Amino acid sequence: MAHRHLARPARAALAAIFLVALIYGTKAPGHTAAHASMARLRPPPALAAGDADRDGIPDALEAALAARFAPIVVLDARDRTRPASIPWLLARFGSPAAARDGLPAALRPGSGDPRDWVTYVHVYPRSDGGINVQYWFFYAYNESLLFFDHDADWEHITVVVGSDGNPRGVAFAHHTNSTHGDLRPWSEIRAVGEHPVVLSALGTHASYPNQDAVGWLDRVSGCAQVEGCADPIWRTWQAGGLVNVGERDAIVGSAGVRAALAYAGRWGGQGHFPRSRPSPPGPLHQGGFVVDGLQND
């Protein structure tokens, strides 16, 4: 009967793998193939002036592009966790490292004041002459099903701008597609003017372009249009505004924000198996943030 005892853990393992696939699977994985051949090259030289992050792009152009394509994030009204910001966290802990024992449950809801909803921007050049504009969103907590909760939820999307200055597509990061994201051509993007609409998943805050793209167990707002939507609408260039983070070796911003972004450790607790998992590092130390500032799309 020994084979029966061996079969039980095997079945449990298969069930766990299947469950993870359900939680992190998406309905449209094919769009990530465009990023499979990304090649990192040496970045262009820094400009003599007006280039604080030394990536070869004028600061004024970075600010203009960030404002031009700043996303509209549709939050789910049922979500108990709201966005926040680095200063919001620093005011309560002093540094991300001080939160390593975990965020108190009272802080998990984030901020109810939209003025604390800051979007962090990373603008970097591509080898084809275009520019990518990346937007990072910070939530105090990821509240998911089963054992996937964690402190400090960083999510992002990337707007791909062609060498002609026109938008070519948007990559929506979520779960296993978080390194670069689910790339959609601009023709498929729901936008208000040139502001792409992002559906933020209930609790996990994964980013989606529409309801049809949502993963198996994620839930998003059912609004078909931004106007008239009863769910919270986060116009990122308003609320807490946009903050350029620069490059990893040339971080910009206030001293407190620069120190927090330079910190390479986790922004919260290690998690408590099986209920939760370790918190992630900050955006500059995640795979989705391009170290050398240059890549093919």
Secondary structure, DSSP 8 states (H G I E B T S, - for coil): -HHHHHHHHHHHHHHHHHHHHHHH--S-GGGGGGGTT--B-------SSS-TT-SSS-HHHHHHHHHHT--EEE--TT-S--B--HHHHHHHHSSGGGGTT---GGGTT--SSGGG--EEEEEEEBTTS-EEEEEEEEEEEE--STT-BEEEEEEEEEEEE-TTS-EEEEEE--GGG-SS-EEEEGGG--EETTEEEEEE-TTT--EESSGGG--SS------S-STT--S-EEETTSTT-EEE-EETTEE-S-HHHHHHHH--SBSS----TTTB----B-GGGSTTS-SSS-B--
